[in-house]
Amino acid sequence: MSAFGSRDTSVYVERFDVYTGNANPDLARSICRYLKMDLGRAEVFEFANENIFVKILDNVRDRDVFLIQPTCSPVSKSIMELLVMIDAFKRASAGRITAVVPYYAYGRSDKKDQPRVPITARLIADMISVAGADRLLTMDLHQGQIQGFFNIPVDELTAVHMLSNYFRKKGLDNLVVVTDLGFAKRARAFAELLDAPLAVIEKRRVGNLDRAEVLRVIGEVRGRRAIIVDDEIDTAGTLMEITRALQREHVDEIYACATHGVLSAHAVEHIAGSGVREVVVTDTIPLPPHKQIPQIRTLSVAPLIGEAIRRIHLGESVGALFSSELNLVEEMLLWDDAASSEAASSEAEESAADATTGVGATRGERCL
């Protein structure tokens, strides 16, 4: 047993394998392209009675396994796929299982802020640990203390450097970074990278509704270009409230960015009809075609997660990704542009192959 209470994973073969569920297979394929390796083969589908079935089609005995599965929509199904796949790898005698969860659902339910409510973020952490994961790799948790809910090692990546570098390359001047109190610490790092001041929004959430009321803007924003930064954009209600508050302060241009583009309910329609010039998110959550509008730009975190996977396997520092290696961040943005055309052609070939072999035609959603 290890110091964290899990099984001993000090010995496993040199090779590592990457697998995915059905939550975001495009991201998993992009990560494998970055790592120059093939995606592991697994059958993952849902029976007519909504039970999840998983079968690993490769030999994973003593292998270092990385399972990529954000817990995004449909959330309950994505979580169950993650847990069942972890259990399948454990029973297949995998050497070490790392759950790669780029988007961690229920992150907002991290404390008892009302009587008789659960702490669901802790419950999800317990389920992942009990299922058999040996460590977790994730991105921009809603609150950093969620790491403490786990009894296994946690590596939390951040897209702050990638997002700030994207705006730095746009050459915008007279900037101000705007955020709410919950994201102020990471937004301060974002502002420092852009050499811009930070303004904070004081807001109040209305009951259990997906809506927030902006009380005031703390900081000088008048006549500036504003970049609103947060960890996720869900219904875009808060984003619209902040946008209206900034417009009342006569802000010239408004941009927004977030790591996770949940974009539920009417978020895309709100963004399309707003005064926000551009909303930049990452591909931790897949963006379906009907949500792809000119105002929304998606950056790929595949190189960042891929590099973290490589470093975890080799026992190298993951924190070094966010210290002095700005050149690596710039290379990631260039990789994103160069890989988009390659990804499109590769996915077209895979779709044609699936159509030829009839994959997924009779048993529902699969991942091969």
C-alpha positions in Angstrom: 0.0 0.0 0.0 1.2 3.6 -0.7 1.3 6.5 1.7 -2.0 7.7 0.3 -3.7 4.4 1.0 -3.9 3.1 -2.5 -2.2 0.0 -3.9 1.5 0.1 -4.7 2.1 1.5 -8.2 5.9 1.9 -7.9 6.5 -0.7 -10.6 4.9 -0.7 -14.0 6.1 -1.1 -17.5 7.7 1.8 -19.3 4.9 2.3 -21.8 1.8 4.2 -20.9 -1.7 4.1 -22.5 -4.4 6.7 -23.0 -8.1 5.8 -23.0 -11.3 7.8 -23.2 -15.0 7.5 -22.5 -17.7 9.2 -24.6 -17.7 12.6 -22.9 -15.0 14.2 -25.1 -13.3 11.8 -27.5 -12.1 14.6 -29.8 -9.9 16.0 -26.9 -8.5 12.5 -26.2 -7.6 12.1 -29.9 -5.9 15.5 -29.9 -3.9 14.6 -26.8 -2.8 11.4 -28.5 -1.8 13.3 -31.6 0.4 15.5 -29.4 1.9 12.5 -27.7 2.4 10.8 -31.1 0.6 7.6 -30.0 -2.6 5.7 -30.7 -5.7 6.0 -28.5 -6.3 2.8 -26.4 -9.2 0.6 -27.5 -12.2 0.2 -25.3 -15.9 -0.5 -25.7 -18.1 1.9 -23.8 -21.8 2.0 -24.4 -25.2 2.2 -22.8 -27.7 -0.6 -22.8 -31.4 0.0 -23.5 -32.0 0.0 -19.7 -29.4 2.9 -19.3 -26.8 0.6 -17.7 -23.2 1.4 -18.7 -21.1 -1.4 -20.1 -17.3 -1.2 -20.5 -14.8 -3.7 -22.0 -11.1 -2.9 -22.3 -9.9 -4.3 -25.6 -6.2 -4.1 -24.9 -3.9 -5.8 -22.4 -3.3 -3.2 -19.6 -1.7 -5.5 -17.0 0.9 -3.4 -15.1 0.5 -0.5 -17.5 0.4 3.2 -16.6 -3.1 4.1 -17.7 -4.5 7.6 -18.3 -8.3 7.8 -18.6 -9.6 11.0 -20.2 -13.2 11.8 -19.2 -14.5 15.3 -18.3 -17.7 15.1 -16.3 -19.7 17.3 -18.7 -23.1 17.0 -20.2 -24.8 14.5 -19.8 -23.2 14.9 -16.4 -24.6 11.8 -14.6 -23.8 9.5 -17.6 -20.2 10.9 -17.9 -19.6 10.4 -14.2 -20.8 6.8 -14.3 -18.7 6.0 -17.4 -15.7 7.4 -15.6 -16.3 5.3 -12.5 -17.1 2.1 -14.4 -14.0 2.5 -16.6 -11.8 3.0 -13.6 -13.2 -0.2 -12.1 -12.6 -2.1 -15.3 -9.0 -1.0 -15.4 -8.5 -1.9 -11.8 -9.9 -5.4 -12.4 -7.7 -5.7 -15.5 -4.7 -5.3 -13.2 -3.5 -1.9 -14.6 -0.4 -0.7 -12.8 -1.5 2.8 -12.1 -4.8 4.5 -13.1 -4.8 8.3 -13.5 -8.3 9.9 -14.0 -7.8 12.8 -16.3 -10.9 15.0 -15.6 -10.4 18.3 -17.5 -13.8 19.6 -16.3 -14.9 18.6 -12.7 -18.7 18.8 -12.4 -20.4 19.8 -9.1 -17.4 22.0 -8.3 -19.7 24.7 -7.1 -21.2 22.4 -4.4 -18.0 22.5 -2.3 -19.4 23.7 1.0 -22.6 23.8 3.1 -23.8 27.3 2.3 -27.4 26.5 3.2 -29.0 24.2 5.8 -29.4 20.5 4.9 -27.5 20.6 1.6 -24.8 18.1 0.4 -21.2 18.7 -0.4 -21.4 17.0 -3.8 -17.9 17.9 -4.9 -16.6 15.8 -2.0 -18.9 13.0 -2.9 -17.6 12.8 -6.4 -14.0 12.8 -5.1 -14.9 9.9 -2.8 -16.4 7.9 -5.7 -13.4 8.4 -7.9 -11.1 7.3 -5.2 -13.2 4.3 -4.2 -13.6 3.2 -7.8 -9.8 2.7 -7.9 -8.1 5.8 -9.4 -4.5 6.3 -8.1 -4.3 10.0 -9.0 -6.3 12.8 -10.6 -5.3 15.2 -13.3 -7.7 18.1 -13.7 -7.9 21.8 -14.9 -9.0 24.9 -13.1 -11.2 23.6 -10.3 -14.0 26.0 -9.2 -12.1 26.3 -5.9 -8.6 25.1 -5.1 -9.7 23.5 -1.8 -11.5 20.7 -3.8 -8.0 19.1 -4.1 -8.2 18.4 -0.4 -11.4 16.3 -0.9 -9.2 13.6 -2.4 -7.1 11.0 -0.6 -5.0 10.5 -3.7 -2.5 12.9 -5.4 -4.1 15.6 -7.4 -2.4 17.7 -10.2 -4.4 20.8 -11.1 -3.5 22.4 -14.4 -4.6 26.0 -15.4 -5.4 27.6 -18.7 -4.6 31.1 -17.3 -1.2 31.3 -19.1 -2.7 30.0 -22.4 -5.6 32.4 -22.3 -3.5 35.4 -21.3 -1.0 34.7 -24.0 -3.8 34.6 -26.6 -4.9 38.1 -25.6 -1.3 39.3 -25.4 -0.7 38.3 -29.0 -3.7 40.3 -30.1 -1.8 43.5 -29.1 -4.6 45.1 -27.2 -3.8 48.2 -25.1 -5.4 50.1 -22.3 -6.6 46.8 -20.8 -8.3 46.1 -17.5 -9.0 42.5 -16.3 -12.4 42.0 -14.6 -13.5 39.1 -12.5 -15.6 38.3 -9.4 -14.3 37.7 -5.9 -14.2 33.9 -6.3 -11.7 33.9 -9.1 -9.7 37.0 -8.0 -6.5 35.1 -7.1 -6.1 33.4 -10.5 -7.4 36.6 -12.3 -4.6 38.5 -10.6 -2.0 36.2 -12.2 -3.9 36.7 -15.5 -3.7 40.5 -15.1 0.0 40.4 -14.2 0.8 38.4 -17.3 -0.9 41.1 -19.4 0.6 43.9 -17.3 -3.0 45.2 -16.7 -4.9 46.4 -13.6 -7.5 44.2 -12.0 -11.1 45.2 -11.3 -13.4 43.1 -9.1 -17.1 42.6 -9.5 -19.2 42.4 -6.3 -22.1 40.1 -7.0 -24.9 38.3 -5.1 -26.4 35.0 -6.3 -30.2 34.9 -6.2 -31.2 31.8 -4.2 -30.5 28.6 -6.1 -31.1 30.1 -9.5 -28.5 30.2 -12.2 -28.5 34.0 -12.0 -26.4 36.6 -10.2 -27.0 40.2 -9.3 -24.1 42.6 -9.8 -23.9 45.1 -7.0 -20.9 47.2 -8.1 -17.6 47.4 -9.9 -14.6 47.9 -7.7 -11.7 49.4 -9.7 -11.2 51.9 -12.6 -12.7 50.6 -15.8 -14.1 53.7 -17.6 -12.7 54.2 -21.1 -10.7 50.9 -21.1 -10.8 47.6 -22.9 -12.1 45.0 -20.5 -11.3 41.3 -20.4 -13.8 39.4 -18.2 -12.1 36.2 -16.9 -13.6 33.3 -14.9 -13.2 29.5 -14.5 -16.4 28.6 -16.4 -19.3 30.1 -18.4 -22.5 28.2 -17.7 -25.7 30.0 -18.6 -23.8 33.2 -19.3 -26.1 35.0 -16.8 -23.2 36.4 -14.7 -21.3 37.3 -17.9 -24.3 39.3 -19.2 -24.7 41.1 -15.8 -21.0 42.0 -15.8 -21.2 43.2 -19.4 -24.1 45.5 -18.6 -22.3 46.9 -15.6 -19.2 47.6 -17.6 -21.3 49.2 -20.4 -22.8 51.5 -17.8 -19.3 52.5 -16.9 -18.6 53.3 -20.6 -16.1 50.6 -21.2 -14.9 50.8 -24.9 -14.6 47.1 -25.7 -15.5 43.9 -23.8 -13.8 40.5 -24.2 -14.4 37.4 -22.1 -12.6 34.2 -21.5 -13.0 31.1 -19.3 -11.4 27.6 -19.1 -14.7 25.7 -19.3 -17.3 26.6 -21.8 -20.3 24.8 -20.3 -22.7 27.1 -22.3 -25.9 25.5 -21.1 -29.5 26.7 -21.6 -29.6 29.9 -23.7 -26.0 30.9 -23.1 -25.0 31.0 -26.8 -28.0 33.2 -27.7 -27.2 35.6 -24.8 -23.6 35.9 -26.1 -24.6 36.4 -29.7 -26.9 39.2 -28.7 -24.6 40.9 -26.3 -21.9 43.6 -26.7 -19.1 41.1 -26.0 -16.7 41.1 -29.0 -15.1 37.7 -28.4 -15.5 34.9 -25.9 -12.5 32.5 -25.6 -12.9 29.1 -24.0 -10.9 25.8 -24.1 -12.0 22.4 -25.4 -12.1 20.8 -21.9 -15.8 20.5 -22.8 -16.8 19.7 -26.4 -18.5 22.6 -28.3 -21.2 21.1 -30.6 -21.8 22.6 -34.0 -25.0 24.4 -33.0 -23.1 26.4 -30.4 -20.2 27.4 -32.7 -20.8 31.1 -33.4 -18.3 33.7 -34.7 -18.1 35.3 -31.2 -16.8 32.1 -29.5 -13.2 31.0 -30.0 -12.0 27.6 -28.7 -8.4 26.9 -27.8 -7.1 23.4 -27.4 -5.7 22.3 -24.1 -4.5 19.0 -25.7 -0.8 20.0 -25.6 -1.0 21.1 -22.0 -2.7 17.9 -20.8 -0.6 15.8 -23.1 2.6 17.3 -21.7 1.3 16.8 -18.1 0.6 13.2 -18.9 4.1 12.7 -20.2 5.7 14.3 -17.2 3.5 12.4 -14.7 4.5 9.1 -16.4 8.2 10.0 -16.3 8.2 11.4 -12.8 9.0 15.0 -13.9 7.7 18.2 -12.5 4.2 19.3 -13.7 4.5 22.6 -11.9 7.3 23.6 -14.2 4.7 24.0 -16.9 3.6 27.2 -15.2 6.8 28.7 -14.0 9.4 29.6 -16.6 8.3 27.7 -19.7 6.4 30.5 -21.5 7.9 29.3 -24.7 6.0 26.0 -24.3 2.7 28.0 -23.9 3.4 29.8 -27.1 4.2 26.6 -28.9 0.9 25.2 -27.6 -1.0 28.1 -29.3 0.9 27.5 -32.5 0.2 23.7 -32.2 -3.5 24.5 -31.9 -3.5 26.4 -35.2 -1.4 23.8 -37.0 -3.3 20.9 -35.7 -6.8 22.1 -36.6 -6.6 21.2 -40.3 -4.8 17.9 -39.5 -7.5 17.1 -36.9 -10.3 17.7 -39.3 -8.9 15.4 -41.9 -8.1 12.7 -39.3 -11.6 12.8 -37.8 -13.1 12.6 -41.3 -11.0 9.5 -42.0 -12.1 7.9 -38.7 -15.8 8.7 -39.3 -15.5 7.1 -42.7 -13.9 4.0 -41.2 -16.6 3.8 -38.5 -19.3 4.0 -41.2 -17.7 1.2 -43.1 -17.3 -1.1 -40.2 -20.7 -0.2 -38.7 -19.3 0.8 -35.3 -22.0 2.2 -33.0 -24.8 1.2 -35.4 -26.5 -1.3 -33.1 -25.2 -0.8 -29.5 -25.4 2.9 -29.1 -22.5 5.2 -28.2 -19.1 3.6 -28.3 -15.5 4.6 -28.0 -12.9 2.6 -29.8 
